[in-house]
Amino acid sequence: METLRKLIEENNIIILQDIATIEEIHKTMMEYKLLPGDAIIALTCRHYGIGTILTFDEDFKRVPWIKVIP
């Protein structure tokens, strides 16, 4: 646990809180054909104004407010 805490502090990592409702998650899952976890990530990005993510998950390319960098 101490190693993780040190990694977070040294790299100025901010842990974001999930804010989406069940209804928003379900709508996003259906609209963009996402798994629940991916829908939560997409909605969290939108809420916090995060427009670009690094991922190998091609599913995020279907989300219009996210630019994917592989």
C-alpha positions, 0 to 999 in steps of 0.5 A, a space after each residue: 500500500 505504501 508503494 502505491 501511495 508513493 507512486 501516486 504522490 510522486 507522479 501527481 496522480 489524481 484519483 477521480 470519483 465516479 459521478 454517473 447515475 445508473 440511468 446515464 451508465 445504461 444509456 451510454 452502454 446502449 448508445 455506444 455499445 460499451 461494457 458497464 466499466 467502459 461506460 463509467 470511464 466514458 462518463 467520468 471523462 465527460 464530467 471532468 473534461 477529459 477529451 483524450 485517453 491512452 488505451 488499446 480498447 477500441 470500444 472508446 473510439 465509438 464515444 464522440 467526446 473521447 479521442 483515443 491514443 493507442 
